[in-house]
C-alpha cells in the first residue's frame, strides 16, 4: 500500500540482527553499492567523475525510458567504484570481540568489588 503522508526508509544491515555474533562475515554482490566502503571513499574523485558525465546526453541516448533508472544506477556505480575501495571482511571473529568485552567487564566488576570490600 502507498502511504503518501509517510516517508519510508529502508535499512540494510550487513548481518542478521537476530544473530549478530555469527562467525561468518557478510557477503556482498561485487556489482552492488553494498560492496563498497564509503567510509574510506575519495569523495573529491567521485564528485569529479559525476561532473564529467553529461547526464542530458546520456538520457537522450537511452532508447527506452524504462531502462533509464538502470542506466543511471549503473553509471553511478561505475563512478563510485573508481572512488571507493571494496569492503574488507573484519579480521578475527566477532565471537572473540564479544568474549574480550565480557572479560573486560568482569575485570572492572572484580576491581570494583575488591575496592568495596577493602575500603573502610
N, CA, C and O atoms as a printed pandas DataFrame, in Angstrom:
     atom_number atom_name residue_name chain_id  residue_number  x_coord  y_coord  z_coord
0              1         N          UNK        A               1    0.839   -1.189    0.000
1              2        CA          UNK        A               1    0.000    0.000    0.000
2              3         C          UNK        A               1    0.874    1.239    0.000
3              4         O          UNK        A               1    1.966    1.251    0.568
4              5         N          UNK        A               2    0.384    2.256   -0.633
5              6        CA          UNK        A               2    1.119    3.516   -0.680
6              7         C          UNK        A               2    0.737    4.364    0.523
7              8         O          UNK        A               2   -0.429    4.428    0.912
8              9         N          UNK        A               3    1.704    4.991    1.084
9             10        CA          UNK        A               3    1.486    5.878    2.213
10            11         C          UNK        A               3    2.015    7.256    1.827
11            12         O          UNK        A               3    3.174    7.565    2.107
12            13         N          UNK        A               4    1.203    8.081    1.198
13            14        CA          UNK        A               4    1.702    9.358    0.705
14            15         C          UNK        A               4    2.122   10.326    1.808
15            16         O          UNK        A               4    2.944   11.212    1.577
16            17         N          UNK        A               5    1.562   10.159    3.004
17            18        CA          UNK        A               5    1.896   11.096    4.068
18            19         C          UNK        A               5    3.038   10.584    4.958
19            20         O          UNK        A               5    3.337   11.193    5.986
20            21         N          UNK        A               6    3.669    9.485    4.576
21            22        CA          UNK        A               6    4.776    8.929    5.353
22            23         C          UNK        A               6    6.015    8.823    4.480
23            24         O          UNK        A               6    5.944    8.502    3.294
24            25         N          UNK        A               7    7.138    9.098    5.097
25            26        CA          UNK        A               7    8.406    8.878    4.414
26            27         C          UNK        A               7    8.991    7.579    4.955
27            28         O          UNK        A               7    9.230    7.450    6.156
28            29         N          UNK        A               8    9.218    6.634    4.078
29            30        CA          UNK        A               8    9.737    5.343    4.492
30            31         C          UNK        A               8   11.232    5.272    4.202
31            32         O          UNK        A               8   11.709    5.759    3.177
32            33         N          UNK        A               9   11.938    4.669    5.107
33            34        CA          UNK        A               9   13.373    4.487    4.948
34            35         C          UNK        A               9   13.636    2.986    5.021
35            36         O          UNK        A               9   13.186    2.308    5.945
36            37         N          UNK        A              10   14.360    2.487    4.048
37            38        CA          UNK        A              10   14.694    1.075    4.028
38            39         C          UNK        A              10   16.130    0.922    4.498
39            40         O          UNK        A              10   17.042    1.530    3.939
40            41         N          UNK        A              11   16.327    0.107    5.526
41            42        CA          UNK        A              11   17.651   -0.102    6.095
42            43         C          UNK        A              11   18.163   -1.477    5.704
43            44         O          UNK        A              11   17.419   -2.457    5.739
44            45         N          UNK        A              12   19.430   -1.548    5.332
45            46        CA          UNK        A              12   20.074   -2.808    5.013
46            47         C          UNK        A              12   21.214   -3.009    6.004
47            48         O          UNK        A              12   22.082   -2.150    6.156
48            49         N          UNK        A              13   21.197   -4.139    6.663
49            50        CA          UNK        A              13   22.259   -4.460    7.603
50            51         C          UNK        A              13   23.163   -5.506    6.995
51            52         O          UNK        A              13   22.719   -6.342    6.208
52            53         N          UNK        A              14   24.434   -5.462    7.359
53            54        CA          UNK        A              14   25.383   -6.410    6.805
54            55         C          UNK        A              14   25.366   -7.743    7.552
55            56         O          UNK        A              14   26.111   -8.658    7.202
56            57         N          UNK        A              15   24.529   -7.855    8.568
57            58        CA          UNK        A              15   24.424   -9.103    9.307
58            59         C          UNK        A              15   22.983   -9.297    9.726
59            60         O          UNK        A              15   22.177   -8.368    9.675
60            61         N          UNK        A              16   22.669  -10.496   10.135
61            62        CA          UNK        A              16   21.337  -10.823   10.615
62            63         C          UNK        A              16   21.188  -10.260   12.022
63            64         O          UNK        A              16   21.968  -10.609   12.909
64            65         N          UNK        A              17   20.216   -9.409   12.239
65            66        CA          UNK        A              17   20.041   -8.780   13.551
66            67         C          UNK        A              17   19.703   -9.790   14.643
67            68         O          UNK        A              17   19.959   -9.542   15.821
68            69         N          UNK        A              18   19.130  -10.926   14.255
69            70        CA          UNK        A              18   18.807  -11.965   15.233
70            71         C          UNK        A              18   20.050  -12.748   15.649
71            72         O          UNK        A              18   20.073  -13.355   16.720
72            73         N          UNK        A              19   21.079  -12.736   14.811
73            74        CA          UNK        A              19   22.318  -13.445   15.107
74            75         C          UNK        A              19   23.505  -12.519   14.838
75            76         O          UNK        A              19   24.270  -12.766   13.906
76            77         N          UNK        A              20   23.676  -11.458   15.634
77            78        CA          UNK        A              20   24.747  -10.501   15.342
78            79         C          UNK        A              20   26.145  -11.054   15.572
79            80         O          UNK        A              20   27.115  -10.458   15.103
80            81         N          UNK        A              21   26.279  -12.169   16.275
81            82        CA          UNK        A              21   27.602  -12.696   16.591
82            83         C          UNK        A              21   27.942  -13.912   15.737
83            84         O          UNK        A              21   28.667  -14.805   16.175
84            85         N          UNK        A              22   27.429  -13.938   14.552
85            86        CA          UNK        A              22   27.735  -15.018   13.627
86            87         C          UNK        A              22   29.210  -14.960   13.252
87            88         O          UNK        A              22   29.774  -13.876   13.099
88            89         N          UNK        A              23   29.831  -16.124   13.105
89            90        CA          UNK        A              23   31.257  -16.168   12.799
90            91         C          UNK        A              23   31.562  -15.889   11.336
91            92         O          UNK        A              23   32.693  -15.535   11.002
92            93         N          UNK        A              24   30.588  -16.038   10.468
93            94        CA          UNK        A              24   30.858  -15.826    9.051
94            95         C          UNK        A              24   30.623  -14.361    8.678
95            96         O          UNK        A              24   29.582  -13.796    9.014
96            97         N          UNK        A              25   31.586  -13.740    7.983
97            98        CA          UNK        A              25   31.405  -12.346    7.571
98            99         C          UNK        A              25   30.353  -12.254    6.472
99           100         O          UNK        A              25   30.153  -13.220    5.736
100          101         N          UNK        A              26   29.686  -11.131    6.344
101          102        CA          UNK        A              26   28.664  -10.994    5.300
102          103         C          UNK        A              26   29.296  -11.003    3.916
103          104         O          UNK        A              26   30.435  -10.576    3.728
104          105         N          UNK        A              27   28.539  -11.494    2.969
105          106        CA          UNK        A              27   28.997  -11.465    1.585
106          107         C          UNK        A              27   28.123  -10.483    0.819
107          108         O          UNK        A              27   26.918  -10.392    1.052
108          109         N          UNK        A              28   28.743   -9.755   -0.091
109          110        CA          UNK        A              28   28.025   -8.774   -0.884
110          111         C          UNK        A              28   28.244   -9.065   -2.350
111          112         O          UNK        A              28   29.294   -9.569   -2.747
112          113         N          UNK        A              29   27.251   -8.746   -3.145
113          114        CA          UNK        A              29   27.386   -8.851   -4.585
114          115         C          UNK        A              29   28.455   -7.842   -5.008
115          116         O          UNK        A              29   28.325   -6.660   -4.689
116          117         N          UNK        A              30   29.507   -8.267   -5.714
117          118        CA          UNK        A              30   30.560   -7.316   -6.089
118          119         C          UNK        A              30   30.078   -6.228   -7.033
119          120         O          UNK        A              30   30.747   -5.206   -7.187
120          121         N          UNK        A              31   28.946   -6.426   -7.660
121          122        CA          UNK        A              31   28.389   -5.420   -8.559
122          123         C          UNK        A              31   27.267   -4.636   -7.876
123          124         O          UNK        A              31   26.236   -4.356   -8.487
124          125         N          UNK        A              32   27.475   -4.285   -6.609
125          126        CA          UNK        A              32   26.473   -3.508   -5.885
126          127         C          UNK        A              32   27.147   -2.426   -5.054
127          128         O          UNK        A              32   28.353   -2.467   -4.812
128          129         N          UNK        A              33   26.357   -1.473   -4.627
129          130        CA          UNK        A              33   26.880   -0.395   -3.783
130          131         C          UNK        A              33   27.290   -0.922   -2.413
131          132         O          UNK        A              33   28.158   -0.343   -1.759
132          133         N          UNK        A              34   26.674   -2.015   -1.975
133          134        CA          UNK        A              34   26.972   -2.569   -0.654
134          135         C          UNK        A              34   28.372   -3.152   -0.571
135          136         O          UNK        A              34   28.893   -3.350    0.526
136          137         N          UNK        A              35   28.987   -3.430   -1.710
137          138        CA          UNK        A              35   30.342   -3.981   -1.686
138          139         C          UNK        A              35   31.401   -2.889   -1.545
139          140         O          UNK        A              35   32.589   -3.191   -1.431
140          141         N          UNK        A              36   30.985   -1.632   -1.554
141          142        CA          UNK        A              36   31.927   -0.513   -1.484
142          143         C          UNK        A              36   31.988    0.053   -0.067
143          144         O          UNK        A              36   30.977    0.106    0.634
144          145         N          UNK        A              37   33.163    0.466    0.338
145          146        CA          UNK        A              37   33.364    1.037    1.669
146          147         C          UNK        A              37   33.361    2.565    1.548
147          148         O          UNK        A              37   34.397    3.179    1.296
148          149         N          UNK        A              38   32.184    3.165    1.732
149          150        CA          UNK        A              38   32.046    4.612    1.561
150          151         C          UNK        A              38   32.698    5.402    2.693
151          152         O          UNK        A              38   32.920    6.605    2.555
152          153         N          UNK        A              39   33.006    4.743    3.811
153          154        CA          UNK        A              39   33.678    5.474    4.892
154          155         C          UNK        A              39   35.128    5.798    4.521
155          156         O          UNK        A              39   35.744    6.677    5.125
156          157         N          UNK        A              40   35.673    5.086    3.523
157          158        CA          UNK        A              40   37.040    5.345    3.079
158          159         C          UNK        A              40   37.062    5.877    1.648
159          160         O          UNK        A              40   38.084    5.791    0.967
160          161         N          UNK        A              41   35.956    6.415    1.203
161          162        CA          UNK        A              41   35.826    6.871   -0.183
162          163         C          UNK        A              41   36.554    8.190   -0.417
163          164         O          UNK        A              41   36.716    9.002    0.493
164          165         N          UNK        A              42   36.983    8.377   -1.645
165          166        CA          UNK        A              42   37.578    9.631   -2.084
166          167         C          UNK        A              42   36.457   10.426   -2.770
167          168         O          UNK        A              42   36.242   10.299   -3.976
168          169         N          UNK        A              43   35.753   11.240   -1.987
169          170        CA          UNK        A              43   34.576   11.943   -2.496
170          171         C          UNK        A              43   34.940   13.021   -3.509
171          172         O          UNK        A              43   34.119   13.373   -4.356
172          173         N          UNK        A              44   36.141   13.543   -3.434
173          174        CA          UNK        A              44   36.583   14.510   -4.437
174          175         C          UNK        A              44   36.646   13.833   -5.806
175          176         O          UNK        A              44   36.213   14.403   -6.809
176          177         N          UNK        A              45   37.181   12.628   -5.839
177          178        CA          UNK        A              45   37.265   11.872   -7.086
178          179         C          UNK        A              45   35.871   11.496   -7.592
179          180         O          UNK        A              45   35.609   11.550   -8.793
180          181         N          UNK        A              46   34.980   11.118   -6.678
181          182        CA          UNK        A              46   33.609   10.768   -7.068
182          183         C          UNK        A              46   32.897   11.994   -7.637
183          184         O          UNK        A              46   32.243   11.907   -8.676
184          185         N          UNK        A              47   33.024   13.130   -6.961
185          186        CA          UNK        A              47   32.391   14.363   -7.450
186          187         C          UNK        A              47   32.927   14.767   -8.822
187          188         O          UNK        A              47   32.170   15.204   -9.689
188          189         N          UNK        A              48   34.242   14.616   -9.012
189          190        CA          UNK        A              48   34.830   14.946  -10.316
190          191         C          UNK        A              48   34.299   14.007  -11.396
191          192         O          UNK        A              48   34.006   14.438  -12.511
192          193         N          UNK        A              49   34.176   12.725  -11.061
193          194        CA          UNK        A              49   33.634   11.757  -12.012
194          195         C          UNK        A              49   32.195   12.051  -12.370
195          196         O          UNK        A              49   31.804   11.903  -13.528
196          197         N          UNK        A              50   31.399   12.465  -11.398
197          198        CA          UNK        A              50   29.995   12.801  -11.653
198          199         C          UNK        A              50   29.877   14.079  -12.479
199          200         O          UNK        A              50   28.972   14.210  -13.304
200          201         N          UNK        A              51   30.786   15.010  -12.255
201          202        CA          UNK        A              51   30.751   16.270  -13.008
202          203         C          UNK        A              51   31.114   16.062  -14.473
203          204         O          UNK        A              51   30.662   16.814  -15.337
204          205         N          UNK        A              52   31.927   15.047  -14.758
205          206        CA          UNK        A              52   32.335   14.776  -16.139
206          207         C          UNK        A              52   31.226   14.155  -16.990
207          208         O          UNK        A              52   31.291   14.200  -18.218
208          209         N          UNK        A              53   30.233   13.588  -16.359
209          210        CA          UNK        A              53   29.176   12.887  -17.094
210          211         C          UNK        A              53   28.160   13.894  -17.623
211          212         O          UNK        A              53   27.691   14.767  -16.892
212          213         N          UNK        A              54   27.833   13.762  -18.887
213          214        CA          UNK        A              54   26.794   14.592  -19.498
214          215         C          UNK        A              54   25.472   13.843  -19.350
215          216         O          UNK        A              54   25.121   13.005  -20.180
216          217         N          UNK        A              55   24.754   14.159  -18.289
217          218        CA          UNK        A              55   23.537   13.412  -17.959
218          219         C          UNK        A              55   22.449   13.608  -19.021
219          220         O          UNK        A              55   21.680   12.689  -19.301
220          221         N          UNK        A              56   22.388   14.778  -19.593
221          222        CA          UNK        A              56   21.367   15.053  -20.608
222          223         C          UNK        A              56   21.587   14.170  -21.834
223          224         O          UNK        A              56   20.649   13.549  -22.334
224          225         N          UNK        A              57   22.817   14.119  -22.310
225          226        CA          UNK        A              57   23.134   13.273  -23.461
226          227         C          UNK        A              57   22.898   11.808  -23.133
227          228         O          UNK        A              57   22.398   11.049  -23.963
228          229         N          UNK        A              58   23.254   11.421  -21.937
229          230        CA          UNK        A              58   23.053   10.045  -21.506
230          231         C          UNK        A              58   21.572    9.683  -21.528
231          232         O          UNK        A              58   21.203    8.589  -21.955
232          233         N          UNK        A              59   20.731   10.597  -21.071
233          234        CA          UNK        A              59   19.287   10.354  -21.074
234          235         C          UNK        A              59   18.725   10.336  -22.493
235          236         O          UNK        A              59   17.833    9.544  -22.800
236          237         N          UNK        A              60   19.239   11.196  -23.344
237          238        CA          UNK        A              60   18.750   11.250  -24.722
238          239         C          UNK        A              60   19.152   10.009  -25.512
239          240         O          UNK        A              60   18.398    9.551  -26.371
240          241         N          UNK        A              61   20.331    9.460  -25.231
241          242        CA          UNK        A              61   20.803    8.281  -25.944
242          243         C          UNK        A              61   20.119    7.005  -25.483
243          244         O          UNK        A              61   20.175    5.984  -26.168
244          245         N          UNK        A              62   19.480    7.060  -24.337
245          246        CA          UNK        A              62   18.759    5.886  -23.850
246          247         C          UNK        A              62   17.549    5.639  -24.745
247          248         O          UNK        A              62   16.717    6.523  -24.944
248          249         N          UNK        A              63   17.465    4.413  -25.286
249          250        CA          UNK        A              63   16.396    4.089  -26.229
250          251         C          UNK        A              63   15.045    3.938  -25.552
251          252         O          UNK        A              63   14.008    4.268  -26.126
252          253         N          UNK        A              64   15.067    3.437  -24.333
253          254        CA          UNK        A              64   13.824    3.142  -23.632
254          255         C          UNK        A              64   13.802    3.904  -22.307
255          256         O          UNK        A              64   14.764    3.843  -21.542
256          257         N          UNK        A              65   12.735    4.605  -22.039
257          258        CA          UNK        A              65   12.624    5.381  -20.799
258          259         C          UNK        A              65   12.594    4.473  -19.573
259          260         O          UNK        A              65   12.991    4.884  -18.483
260          261         N          UNK        A              66   12.125    3.238  -19.752
261          262        CA          UNK        A              66   12.088    2.307  -18.625
262          263         C          UNK        A              66   13.483    1.834  -18.221
263          264         O          UNK        A              66   13.691    1.408  -17.085
264          265         N          UNK        A              67   14.423    1.908  -19.133
265          266        CA          UNK        A              67   15.798    1.485  -18.857
266          267         C          UNK        A              67   16.636    2.620  -18.253
267          268         O          UNK        A              67   17.765    2.389  -17.822
268          269         N          UNK        A              68   16.096    3.829  -18.221
269          270        CA          UNK        A              68   16.841    4.983  -17.735
270          271         C          UNK        A              68   17.267    4.845  -16.263
271          272         O          UNK        A              68   18.412    5.168  -15.947
272          273         N          UNK        A              69   16.400    4.383  -15.352
273          274        CA          UNK        A              69   16.868    4.218  -13.962
274          275         C          UNK        A              69   18.015    3.211  -13.844
275          276         O          UNK        A              69   18.933    3.399  -13.045
276          277         N          UNK        A              70   17.958    2.154  -14.635
277          278        CA          UNK        A              70   19.030    1.165  -14.604
278          279         C          UNK        A              70   20.331    1.759  -15.150
279          280         O          UNK        A              70   21.407    1.500  -14.612
280          281         N          UNK        A              71   20.231    2.540  -16.197
281          282        CA          UNK        A              71   21.396    3.208  -16.772
282          283         C          UNK        A              71   21.993    4.197  -15.772
283          284         O          UNK        A              71   23.213    4.276  -15.623
284          285         N          UNK        A              72   21.137    4.945  -15.094
285          286        CA          UNK        A              72   21.578    5.893  -14.078
286          287         C          UNK        A              72   22.316    5.160  -12.954
287          288         O          UNK        A              72   23.391    5.587  -12.532
288          289         N          UNK        A              73   21.737    4.057  -12.473
289          290        CA          UNK        A              73   22.345    3.293  -11.383
290          291         C          UNK        A              73   23.682    2.700  -11.807
291          292         O          UNK        A              73   24.653    2.758  -11.052
292          293         N          UNK        A              74   23.741    2.132  -13.002
293          294        CA          UNK        A              74   24.995    1.551  -13.488
294          295         C          UNK        A              74   26.083    2.605  -13.638
295          296         O          UNK        A              74   27.242    2.356  -13.308
296          297         N          UNK        A              75   25.716    3.772  -14.131
297          298        CA          UNK        A              75   26.689    4.859  -14.297
298          299         C          UNK        A              75   27.185    5.338  -12.940
299          300         O          UNK        A              75   28.383    5.547  -12.751
300          301         N          UNK        A              76   26.280    5.508  -12.012
301          302        CA          UNK        A              76   26.646    5.942  -10.670
302          303         C          UNK        A              76   27.530    4.905   -9.981
303          304         O          UNK        A              76   28.494    5.266   -9.306
304          305         N          UNK        A              77   27.212    3.625  -10.144
305          306        CA          UNK        A              77   28.019    2.559   -9.549
306          307         C          UNK        A              77   29.431    2.559  -10.135
307          308         O          UNK        A              77   30.407    2.381   -9.406
308          309         N          UNK        A              78   29.539    2.756  -11.439
309          310        CA          UNK        A              78   30.845    2.786  -12.092
310          311         C          UNK        A              78   31.706    3.924  -11.526
311          312         O          UNK        A              78   32.894    3.739  -11.262
312          313         N          UNK        A              79   31.098    5.094  -11.345
313          314        CA          UNK        A              79   31.838    6.241  -10.801
314          315         C          UNK        A              79   32.231    5.976   -9.344
315          316         O          UNK        A              79   33.347    6.293   -8.931
316          317         N          UNK        A              80   31.321    5.403   -8.579
317          318        CA          UNK        A              80   31.613    5.131   -7.170
318          319         C          UNK        A              80   32.696    4.065   -7.014
319          320         O          UNK        A              80   33.493    4.123   -6.079
320          321         N          UNK        A              81   32.727    3.097   -7.921
321          322        CA          UNK        A              81   33.769    2.070   -7.857
322          323         C          UNK        A              81   35.156    2.674   -8.054
323          324         O          UNK        A              81   36.138    2.186   -7.493
324          325         N          UNK        A              82   35.233    3.739   -8.852
325          326        CA          UNK        A              82   36.524    4.396   -9.078
326          327         C          UNK        A              82   37.015    5.138   -7.839
327          328         O          UNK        A              82   38.221    5.305   -7.655
328          329         N          UNK        A              83   36.093    5.582   -6.989
329          330        CA          UNK        A              83   36.483    6.384   -5.830
330          331         C          UNK        A              83   36.345    5.704   -4.491
331          332         O          UNK        A              83   36.648    6.303   -3.460
332          333         N          UNK        A              84   35.884    4.439   -4.482
333          334        CA          UNK        A              84   35.687    3.733   -3.218
334          335         C          UNK        A              84   36.425    2.403   -3.223
335          336         O          UNK        A              84   36.400    1.684   -4.222
336          337         N          UNK        A              85   37.080    2.069   -2.120
337          338        CA          UNK        A              85   37.656    0.731   -2.033
338          339         C          UNK        A              85   36.565   -0.289   -1.730
339          340         O          UNK        A              85   35.479    0.066   -1.271
340          341         N          UNK        A              86   36.862   -1.538   -1.987
341          342        CA          UNK        A              86   35.935   -2.621   -1.657
342          343         C          UNK        A              86   35.945   -2.848   -0.146
343          344         O          UNK        A              86   36.944   -2.578    0.521
344          345         N          UNK        A              87   34.835   -3.342    0.386
345          346        CA          UNK        A              87   34.789   -3.688    1.805
346          347         C          UNK        A              87   35.671   -4.906    2.045
347          348         O          UNK        A              87   35.716   -5.832    1.236
348          349         N          UNK        A              88   36.358   -4.882    3.159
349          350        CA          UNK        A              88   37.228   -5.986    3.546
350          351         C          UNK        A              88   36.617   -6.626    4.777
351          352         O          UNK        A              88   36.273   -5.922    5.727
352          353         N          UNK        A              89   36.471   -7.959    4.787
353          354        CA          UNK        A              89   35.911   -8.609    5.979
354          355         C          UNK        A              89   36.795   -8.335    7.196
355          356         O          UNK        A              89   38.017   -8.257    7.066
356          357         N          UNK        A              90   36.197   -8.189    8.361
357          358        CA          UNK        A              90   36.990   -7.900    9.560
358          359         C          UNK        A              90   37.908   -9.063    9.905
359          360         O          UNK        A              90   37.587  -10.223    9.649
360          361         N          UNK        A              91   39.048   -8.736   10.485
361          362        CA          UNK        A              91   39.975   -9.775   10.918
362          363         C          UNK        A              91   39.544  -10.270   12.285
363          364         O          UNK        A              91   39.091   -9.491   13.124
364          365         N          UNK        A              92   39.683  -11.530   12.498
365          366        CA          UNK        A              92   39.257  -12.108   13.765
366          367         C          UNK        A              92   37.755  -12.331   13.749
367          368         O          UNK        A              92   37.042  -11.783   12.909
368          369         N          UNK        A              93   37.301  -13.112   14.653
369          370        CA          UNK        A              93   35.872  -13.396   14.679
370          371         C          UNK        A              93   35.170  -12.455   15.643
371          372         O          UNK        A              93   35.778  -11.933   16.578
372          373         N          UNK        A              94   33.909  -12.250   15.409
373          374        CA          UNK        A              94   33.120  -11.388   16.293
374          375         C          UNK        A              94   33.002  -12.018   17.675
375          376         O          UNK        A              94   32.895  -11.316   18.681
376          377         N          UNK        A              95   33.022  -13.321   17.714
377          378        CA          UNK        A              95   32.918  -14.015   18.991
378          379         C          UNK        A              95   34.096  -13.636   19.893
379          380         O          UNK        A              95   33.912  -13.434   21.094
380          381         N          UNK        A              96   35.293  -13.539   19.332
381          382        CA          UNK        A              96   36.451  -13.148   20.132
382          383         C          UNK        A              96   36.288  -11.736   20.685
383          384         O          UNK        A              96   36.676  -11.466   21.822
384          385         N          UNK        A              97   35.721  -10.843   19.896
385          386        CA          UNK        A              97   35.487   -9.474   20.373
386          387         C          UNK        A              97   34.483   -9.465   21.516
387          388         O          UNK        A              97   34.640   -8.721   22.483
388          389         N          UNK        A              98   33.451  -10.295   21.401
389          390        CA          UNK        A              98   32.435  -10.370   22.453
390          391         C          UNK        A              98   33.050  -10.923   23.732
391          392         O          UNK        A              98   32.814  -10.394   24.819
392          393         N          UNK        A              99   33.835  -11.984   23.603
393          394        CA          UNK        A              99   34.477  -12.553   24.781
394          395         C          UNK        A              99   35.453  -11.564   25.417
395          396         O          UNK        A              99   35.563  -11.496   26.642
396          397         N          UNK        A             100   36.150  -10.811   24.598
397          398        CA          UNK        A             100   37.068   -9.802   25.127
398          399         C          UNK        A             100   36.301   -8.723   25.887
399          400         O          UNK        A             100   36.733   -8.282   26.952
400          401         N          UNK        A             101   35.169   -8.300   25.340
401          402        CA          UNK        A             101   34.356   -7.279   26.016
402          403         C          UNK        A             101   33.833   -7.809   27.347
403          404         O          UNK        A             101   33.840   -7.094   28.349
404          405         N          UNK        A             102   33.385   -9.052   27.359
405          406        CA          UNK        A             102   32.890   -9.637   28.613
406          407         C          UNK        A             102   34.014   -9.775   29.631
407          408         O          UNK        A             102   33.797   -9.550   30.822
408          409         N          UNK        A             103   35.197  -10.136   29.185
409          410        CA          UNK        A             103   36.339  -10.252   30.099
410          411         C          UNK        A             103   36.688   -8.898   30.705
411          412         O          UNK        A             103   36.990   -8.806   31.894
412          413         N          UNK        A             104   36.645   -7.849   29.890
413          414        CA          UNK        A             104   36.925   -6.503   30.411
414          415         C          UNK        A             104   35.877   -6.102   31.450
415          416         O          UNK        A             104   36.215   -5.539   32.492
416          417         N          UNK        A             105   34.608   -6.391   31.166
417          418        CA          UNK        A             105   33.553   -6.064   32.137
418          419         C          UNK        A             105   33.768   -6.835   33.437
419          420         O          UNK        A             105   33.595   -6.288   34.526
420          421         N          UNK        A             106   34.144   -8.105   33.317
421          422        CA          UNK        A             106   34.360   -8.928   34.504
422          423         C          UNK        A             106   35.496   -8.352   35.349
423          424         O          UNK        A             106   35.387   -8.278   36.573
424          425         N          UNK        A             107   36.594   -7.941   34.691
425          426        CA          UNK        A             107   37.716   -7.356   35.432
426          427         C          UNK        A             107   37.308   -6.063   36.137
427          428         O          UNK        A             107   37.721   -5.819   37.271
428          429         N          UNK        A             108   36.499   -5.234   35.470
429          430        CA          UNK        A             108   36.046   -3.981   36.094
430          431         C          UNK        A             108   35.168   -4.257   37.298
431          432         O          UNK        A             108   35.289   -3.589   38.325
432          433         N          UNK        A             109   34.288   -5.232   37.182
433          434        CA          UNK        A             109   33.399   -5.570   38.297
434          435         C          UNK        A             109   34.202   -6.141   39.459
435          436         O          UNK        A             109   33.959   -5.803   40.618
436          437         N          UNK        A             110   35.169   -7.016   39.140
437          438        CA          UNK        A             110   36.007   -7.575   40.199
438          439         C          UNK        A             110   36.819   -6.491   40.894
439          440         O          UNK        A             110   36.958   -6.517   42.117
440          441         N          UNK        A             111   37.354   -5.545   40.142
441          442        CA          UNK        A             111   38.121   -4.458   40.735
442          443         C          UNK        A             111   37.222   -3.595   41.630
443          444         O          UNK        A             111   37.624   -3.202   42.725
444          445         N          UNK        A             112   36.009   -3.305   41.160
445          446        CA          UNK        A             112   35.076   -2.501   41.968
446          447         C          UNK        A             112   34.680   -3.259   43.235
447          448         O          UNK        A             112   34.551   -2.663   44.304
448          449         N          UNK        A             113   34.489   -4.568   43.113
449          450        CA          UNK        A             113   34.128   -5.389   44.269
450          451         C          UNK        A             113   35.281   -5.422   45.270
451          452         O          UNK        A             113   35.057   -5.300   46.474
452          453         N          UNK        A             114   36.491   -5.584   44.790
453          454        CA          UNK        A             114   37.664   -5.574   45.674
454          455         C          UNK        A             114   37.813   -4.233   46.371
455          456         O          UNK        A             114   38.127   -4.185   47.561
456          457         N          UNK        A             115   37.590   -3.144   45.645
457          458        CA          UNK        A             115   37.672   -1.813   46.252
458          459         C          UNK        A             115   36.604   -1.651   47.333
459          460         O          UNK        A             115   36.868   -1.071   48.387
460          461         N          UNK        A             116   35.401   -2.162   47.073
461          462        CA          UNK        A             116   34.307   -2.045   48.054
462          463         C          UNK        A             116   34.597   -2.861   49.305
463          464         O          UNK        A             116   34.302   -2.421   50.416
464          465         N          UNK        A             117   35.169   -4.038   49.133
465          466        CA          UNK        A             117   35.476   -4.903   50.280
466          467         C          UNK        A             117   36.633   -4.329   51.090
467          468         O          UNK        A             117   36.615   -4.390   52.319
468          469         N          UNK        A             118   37.628   -3.777   50.423
469          470        CA          UNK        A             118   38.823   -3.289   51.113
470          471         C          UNK        A             118   38.672   -1.875   51.660
471          472         O          UNK        A             118   39.503   -1.446   52.461
472          473         N          UNK        A             119   37.660   -1.149   51.264
473          474        CA          UNK        A             119   37.509    0.206   51.790
474          475         C          UNK        A             119   36.877    0.173   53.173
475          476         O          UNK        A             119   36.000   -0.650   53.434
476          477         N          UNK        A             120   37.318    1.070   54.071
477          478        CA          UNK        A             120   36.787    1.067   55.450
478          479         C          UNK        A             120   35.401    1.625   55.550
479          480         O          UNK        A             120   34.836    1.683   56.642
